[in-house]
Amino acid sequence: MISSFLNMASSPLPLAPTPRLSRVPPHTFPSITQIKNLWGRRVLIQLRVKCLTEPSRDLEAEAEAETTTSSSSSSSPLSSSSDSSGISTYSWCAGLGGIGLVETSYLTYLKLTNSDAFCPIGGVTCGDILNSDYASVYGVPLPLIGMFAYGFVTIFGIQLAGKNFPFKIEENNARFILLGSTTSMAAASAYFLYILSTKFAGASCSYCLLSALLSFSLFFTTLKAFGLQEIQKVVGLPLCLGGLVIAILSTSYNTSQSVPVSSAELDLQPFTTEITRESSPLTLALAKHLNSIGAKMYGAFWCSHCQEQKQMFGREAAKLLDYVECFPDGYRKGIKMAKACADARIEGFPTWVINGEVLSGEQELAELARVSGFKLDDFVQLN
């Protein structure tokens, strides 16, 4: 049985005949292998296209970034630099300069009209400083110089912020002009702070401190926009300009102080000088006539010529004159004349104002009679 089973297992089994498929032409239905190959090629082609197209977009983005960077780097640091609020350096200069322009315009108006300044801090000392000998440079009021300086920075900053360069100058040159202007203003403010601390110890001037703050802010704002490397190249410009400004101010004050030093150090209290001469009928009549027509005599208690003019009239007649004392509170450094004298623009003593005509210095009685219309001949005939 076992042997028959082995014989059966060793003998080949009969296979049923497999039907033959008709051959399909290659151009109608591709084989599975061909389909697999073609699919593989398509995948490969798509992957290659992806690998080629993705970097091309990156290259375009990098090219655009480089173009933007180059264009921004080619522009001026002052025009492109801005703080977190997006305000450019030119706009900052225009704004700070505008504040300084308002302040100096107010002080210039007070100086020209000889008015008192409102000092929220410092009290009387503020007016003393603004009316001292240091409040002018070569005879020009310091607030007037500051008004022109702040006005220039304001207008220049507005034009540069709008890319409207004056006189068709290049932006690089405009930057140096702005730096030179703010450097000069900062140097002047530093010198004035030195004067304030040495010549006016213990005094306070809010306008002086505000002007110094604005000048330093303008200087550091302009200087910061240049960058460290460019500052190292132009460091000589601020140093030279600062030294020049301090030298000019020192020369101006040394020259102005060389003449009136003795009078500047005086501290005179008001006093009266006795008139010893008696008045004559003529001087009494002339004094009454001058008083009746509104003639005024402006003088100062320490003026010797004023005392001689009163002695010429005599004791009784001098009391009839319309005399205006220009320093009723005494004379010392920084004090101003009385408002009546300032309004009349008195420049020396004595000064007569008769019928709108100004007579400077001591006058003879005959001249006073002539200008006032007093008839000496008629008076002599009556007497």
Helices and strands as residue ranges (DSSP letters): H 2-10, H 32-74, H 77-80, H 89-113, H 124-130, G 133-135, E 136-137, E 140-141, H 142-161, G 166-168, H 171-199, H 206-224, H 228-234, H 236-258, H 261-264, E 267-268, H 281-292, E 296-299, H 304-313, H 315-318, E 323-325, E 331-332, H 339-343, E 351-354, E 357-360, H 365-372, H 376-382
